[in-house]
Amino acid sequence: MRVVLERSGGFAGISQAHSVSTDQMSAEEAQKLCDLVETAQFYELPSVIRSTETGADRFQYKITVESDHGTHTVQVDEAAVPPSLQPVLDWMKNSEYPRAGK
């Protein structure tokens, strides 16, 4: 599985991308990431999730998962991240694994 997290917006408007592949991590950590994606029901999420709240300097996230289930991308506003998806974002933001395809 490969997961790509792109973040844009914020105060400085700087875009960042982070990509990890389960091929580059321990079997235990790979399973943890796969479980987080499955628990989030990622492939059932809509392609775009927008917030009804307005606010300056918020982040927007674009998450792409490539796996045996295919490829699915979700674009989500910071204020609209579903609770089930938050653990995936947190894991990606805190990951210390080599960042493939930066």
Stockholm file with secondary structure:
# STOCKHOLM 1.0

chainA/1-102         MRVVLERSGGFAGISQAHSVSTDQMSAEEAQKLCDLVETAQFYELPSVIRSTETGADRFQYKITVESDHGTHTVQVDEAAVPPSLQPVLDWMKNSEYPRAGK
#=GR chainA/1-102 SS CEEEEEEEETTTCCCEEEEEEGGGSCHHHHHHHHHHHHHTTGGGSCSEECCSSCCTTCEEEEEEEEETTEEEEEEEEGGGCCTTTHHHHHHHHHCCSCCTTC
#=GC SS_cons         CEEEEEEEETTTCCCEEEEEEGGGSCHHHHHHHHHHHHHTTGGGSCSEECCSSCCTTCEEEEEEEEETTEEEEEEEEGGGCCTTTHHHHHHHHHCCSCCTTC
//
